Amino acid sequence: MKRIEITEAAAKVVRQLKDQHGELIFHQSGGCCDGSAPMIFEKEDMYLNESDVLLGTVEGVNFYMNIDQFEYWKHTHLTIDITEGRGASFSLEIPLGLRFIVHSRLLNPQEQTFFNNK
């Protein structure tokens, strides 16, 4: 059972970025403005610590969320997508005129039970 997935359009962009930059990492910090959007960085450019929760892997890239942000999202299933537009972040897709976004839905009862028992 997965807590996070990715659309094919977003996966295509991730593959392109992996070809350009090598190993990557997704992070959603929960800060103001663009910090609440999923961002993708070169793996060595992102410092993780005990305040980051691994939600899963999409297109071979680990997706982390700050634990404070996770408290708001822990009852949801997330789907990473891509849209046209420029954000104000350092995320690698920005120069392409694109930005990652997240769609969410509440976990169904079976998912809720599964993730609560992990």
NUSE-563776 format. One record per atom (N, C-alpha, C, CB): residue in one letter; x, y, z. Coordinates in steps of 0.02 Angstrom, whole numbers, padded with zeros to 5 digits, always signed. Atoms other than C-alpha are relative to their C-alpha. Glycine has a CB too. Layout:
<atoms>
aXYZ/...
</atoms>
This chain:
<atoms>
m+00042-00058+00000/m+00000+00000+00000/m+00045+00062+00000/m-00048+00000+00061/k-00041-00060+00007/k+00069+00170-00049/k-00036+00061+00028/k+00018+00012-00073/r+00026-00063-00025/r+00045+00338+00035/r+00009+00055-00053/r+00036+00020+00065/i-00016-00051+00050/i+00116+00432-00115/i+00010-00032-00068/i+00063+00039+00021/e-00007+00022+00069/e+00108+00412-00303/e+00017+00060-00044/e-00064-00036-00025/i-00019-00053+00046/i+00154+00512-00457/i-00037-00010-00066/i+00077+00002-00011/t+00032+00006+00065/t+00065+00551-00620/t+00053-00015-00053/t-00039+00065-00018/e-00047+00015+00054/e+00144+00495-00783/e+00033+00064-00025/e-00036-00035-00058/a-00029-00064+00022/a+00170+00678-00835/a+00056+00022+00047/a-00054+00054-00005/a-00051-00020-00049/a+00264+00715-00674/a+00059-00049-00001/a-00030+00003+00071/a-00053+00051+00003/a+00361+00550-00687/a+00047+00014-00059/a-00030-00070-00006/k-00041-00016+00059/k+00421+00602-00861/k+00049+00056+00016/k-00046+00020-00059/v-00044-00055-00020/v+00491+00764-00789/v+00054-00025+00048/v-00041+00058+00032/v-00049+00027-00047/v+00575+00669-00647/v+00054-00039-00038/v-00035-00046+00052/r-00050+00038+00040/r+00658+00552-00773/r+00047+00048-00037/r-00036-00046-00051/q-00041-00050+00034/q+00719+00703-00872/q+00050+00032+00049/q-00045+00054-00032/l-00043-00031-00050/l+00789+00783-00714/l+00053-00048+00025/l-00041+00026+00059/k-00049+00051-00020/k+00873+00620-00662/k+00055-00007-00053/k-00035-00068+00012/d-00049+00004+00054/d+00958+00612-00832/d+00048+00059+00003/d-00034-00002-00069/q-00041-00061-00003/q+01022+00791-00809/q+00041+00005+00063/q-00045+00060-00006/h-00030-00015-00064/h+01065+00790-00624/h+00022-00060+00041/h-00048+00040+00040/g-00018+00059-00039/g+01088+00611-00564/g-00051-00013+00055/g+00069+00010+00031/e+00045+00018-00055/e+01016+00555-00396/e-00035+00062+00027/e+00040-00034+00056/l+00043-00055-00022/l+00873+00663-00334/l-00035-00017+00065/l-00051+00018-00054/i+00040+00009-00060/i+00768+00688-00180/i-00058+00051-00003/i+00043+00011+00065/f+00058-00044-00008/f+00592+00760-00157/f-00004+00020+00073/f-00067-00034-00024/h+00010-00024-00069/h+00557+00866-00003/h-00057+00050+00000/h+00064+00031+00029/q+00054-00049-00011/q+00404+00959+00058/q+00008+00025+00071/q-00072-00031-00013/s-00019-00025-00066/s+00452+01071+00202/s-00059+00025+00041/s+00049+00055-00008/g+00055-00028-00038/g+00289+01153+00249/g+00011+00072+00020/g-00012-00040+00061/g-00013-00070-00013/g+00367+01325+00257/g-00050+00043-00038/g+00071+00019-00019/c+00047-00045+00034/c+00278+01476+00191/c+00012-00001-00076/c+00007+00072+00026/c-00004-00009+00073/c+00248+01511+00006/c+00016-00066-00034/c+00054+00052-00017/d-00017+00060+00038/d+00336+01383-00104/d+00022-00057+00045/d+00054+00015-00049/g-00021+00054-00044/g+00394+01284+00048/g-00053-00053+00011/g+00020+00028+00065/s+00053+00049-00009/s+00225+01199+00054/s-00010-00042-00063/s-00065+00035+00018/a+00004+00038+00062/a+00248+01132-00124/a+00056-00053+00000/a+00006+00046-00062/p-00054+00049+00006/p+00346+00974-00164/p+00056+00028-00044/p-00026-00066-00030/m-00058-00025+00037/m+00521+01019-00222/m+00048-00058-00010/m+00035+00059+00037/i-00048+00052+00016/i+00654+00912-00303/i+00069+00030-00006/i-00020-00037-00066/f-00068-00025-00003/f+00840+00933-00275/f+00048-00057-00017/f+00016+00029+00070/e-00052+00050+00004/e+01002+00844-00313/e+00009-00029+00070/e+00067+00029-00028/k+00000+00034-00064/k+01020+00716-00174/k+00049+00031+00050/k+00017-00072-00009/e-00051-00027-00046/e+01180+00790-00101/e-00013+00073+00019/e+00068-00006-00032/d+00016-00070-00016/d+01103+00965-00098/d-00052+00007+00056/d-00024+00035-00061/m+00053-00003-00050/m+00970+00919+00030/m+00024-00033+00064/m-00065-00033-00025/y-00019+00027-00066/y+01012+00896+00214/y-00063-00024+00035/y+00037+00054+00043/l+00056+00028-00036/l+00891+00781+00304/l+00021-00014+00072/l-00025-00065-00034/n-00013+00018-00070/n+00876+00752+00491/n-00062-00034+00029/n+00020+00063+00041/e+00055+00036-00033/e+00758+00675+00619/e-00067+00035-00008/e+00015-00009+00073/s+00064-00035+00009/s+00626+00806+00577/s-00031-00014-00069/s+00010+00075+00008/d+00026+00016+00066/d+00600+00731+00403/d-00026-00072-00001/d+00054+00009-00053/v+00033+00065+00003/v+00481+00585+00370/v+00001-00024-00072/v-00074+00005+00026/l+00001+00031+00066/l+00504+00468+00221/l-00071-00026-00013/l+00053-00057-00005/l+00068+00022+00017/l+00332+00449+00140/l+00000-00058-00050/l-00039+00058-00027/g-00003+00052+00051/g+00388+00334+00001/g+00046+00020-00056/g-00070-00016-00027/t-00043-00012+00058/t+00474+00328-00166/t-00044+00007-00062/t+00052-00056-00009/v+00035-00009+00063/v+00408+00394-00331/v+00051+00006-00055/v-00048+00062+00002/e-00046+00000+00057/e+00497+00360-00495/e+00072-00007+00022/e-00009+00064-00041/g-00068+00013-00025/g+00647+00298-00395/g+00030+00056+00042/g+00044-00013-00057/v-00023-00057-00039/v+00659+00459-00294/v-00036+00000+00068/v-00012+00068-00038/n+00030-00003-00067/n+00631+00462-00105/n-00035+00067+00009/n+00054-00010+00055/f+00040-00059-00013/f+00497+00585-00050/f-00004+00009+00076/f-00071-00005-00032/y+00000-00016-00071/y+00519+00666+00121/y-00044+00060+00014/y+00073+00013+00026/m+00039-00057-00022/m+00409+00785+00216/m+00021+00018+00071/m-00077-00015-00003/n-00016-00023-00068/n+00449+00889+00369/n-00054-00027+00047/n+00004+00077+00003/i+00046+00032-00047/i+00369+00808+00522/i-00057+00046+00020/i+00038-00023+00062/d+00054-00047-00017/d+00270+00966+00565/d-00052+00003-00056/d+00029+00071+00012/q+00046+00001+00058/q+00196+00968+00389/q-00036-00067-00003/q+00040+00013-00066/f+00030+00067+00002/f+00166+00780+00399/f-00059-00005+00048/f+00052-00053+00018/e+00056+00002-00047/e+00053+00807+00550/e-00065+00025-00032/e+00016+00043+00062/y+00059-00025+00036/y-00066+00903+00435/y-00022-00049-00055/y+00014+00068-00030/w+00012+00041+00059/w-00053+00776+00293/w-00005-00075+00017/w+00054+00012-00051/k-00005+00071-00016/k-00044+00609+00387/k-00062-00040-00015/k+00018-00008+00072/h+00063+00035+00015/h-00225+00566+00348/h-00015+00000-00075/h-00057+00032+00038/t+00013-00007+00072/t-00202+00590+00161/t+00046-00044-00042/t+00009+00072-00020/h-00039+00032+00053/h-00142+00499+00007/h+00019+00056-00047/h-00041-00059-00037/l-00025-00054+00042/l-00035+00611-00103/l+00017-00025-00069/l+00061+00033+00032/t-00021+00013+00069/t-00013+00614-00291/t+00038+00061-00024/t-00062-00015-00046/i-00042-00054+00026/i+00130+00716-00361/i-00016+00009-00073/i+00076-00016+00011/d+00017-00017+00068/d+00087+00805-00522/d+00045+00059-00022/d-00075+00018-00008/i-00040-00055+00028/i+00165+00939-00633/i-00048+00048-00034/i+00055-00026-00049/t+00041-00050+00033/t+00093+01101-00698/t+00046+00054-00029/t-00052+00032+00049/e-00039-00055+00027/e+00152+01246-00803/e+00000+00057+00049/e-00029+00023-00068/g-00006-00057-00044/g+00212+01398-00709/g+00065-00002+00038/g-00058+00002+00049/r-00063-00005-00036/r+00361+01459-00614/r-00013+00013+00073/r+00045+00055-00029/g+00002-00014-00072/g+00377+01447-00427/g+00060+00043+00017/g-00001-00066+00041/a-00056-00042-00023/a+00498+01550-00325/a+00049-00041+00040/a-00026+00058+00042/s-00044+00043-00039/s+00597+01402-00262/s+00062-00019-00040/s-00038-00063+00021/f-00060+00025+00032/f+00762+01318-00303/f-00011-00070-00028/f+00058-00001+00049/s+00015+00067+00025/s+00674+01159-00360/s+00022-00005-00073/s-00076-00014+00006/l-00032+00010+00065/l+00754+01085-00516/l-00045+00008-00061/l+00031-00067-00002/e+00045-00006+00057/e+00599+01092-00626/e-00016+00072-00019/e-00065-00036+00015/i+00018-00070+00011/i+00579+01281-00612/i+00029+00028-00065/i+00025+00042+00059/p-00025-00026+00064/p+00697+01324-00758/p-00036-00027-00062/p+00073-00015-00006/l+00037+00028+00056/l+00587+01214-00868/l-00068+00034-00009/l-00011-00075+00011/g+00065-00033+00002/g+00439+01330-00836/g-00055-00043+00029/g-00017+00019-00072/l+00047+00047-00031/l+00356+01194-00733/l+00008+00002+00076/l+00011-00072-00026/r-00006+00008-00072/r+00321+01159-00551/r-00040-00061+00022/r-00024+00063+00038/f+00036+00058-00028/f+00273+01006-00452/f-00054+00025+00047/f+00049-00048+00038/i+00056-00014-00046/i+00107+01011-00360/i-00021-00066+00031/i-00060+00036-00038/v+00025+00061-00033/v+00021+00888-00245/v-00076+00002+00001/v+00029-00007+00073/h+00072+00011-00008/h-00157+00822-00254/h-00008-00047+00059/h-00033-00029-00067/s+00009+00043-00058/s-00223+00744-00096/s-00072-00023+00006/s+00021+00036+00064/r+00066+00026-00018/r-00369+00639-00039/r+00007-00032+00068/r-00027-00050-00054/l-00002+00034-00065/l-00413+00568+00130/l+00013-00074-00011/l-00065+00010+00039/l-00011+00072+00002/l-00351+00392+00162/l-00066-00035+00010/l+00051-00022+00054/n+00061+00039-00012/n-00488+00263+00148/n+00010-00041+00064/n-00015-00048-00062/p-00007+00036-00064/p-00523+00156+00303/p+00054-00054+00000/p-00066-00032+00019/q-00051+00052+00004/q-00412+00013+00244/q+00070+00031+00002/q-00009-00042-00065/e-00065-00034+00000/e-00266+00132+00209/e+00015+00029+00069/e+00002+00055-00053/q-00009-00030-00066/q-00293+00221+00375/q+00023-00053+00050/q-00067+00033+00024/t-00019+00055-00045/t-00283+00056+00470/t+00071-00023-00015/t-00048-00058-00006/f-00066+00023+00020/f-00129+00002+00372/f+00054+00048+00025/f+00003-00007-00076/f-00052-00049-00019/f-00031+00164+00403/f+00002+00013+00075/f-00012+00065-00037/n+00000-00008-00072/n-00085+00177+00584/n+00037-00057+00035/n-00072+00004+00026/n-00033+00059-00030/n-00012+00003+00617/n+00073-00006-00019/n-00036-00063-00020/k-00071+00002+00020/k+00157+00041+00539/k+00044+00028+00053/k+00012+00038-00066/
</atoms>
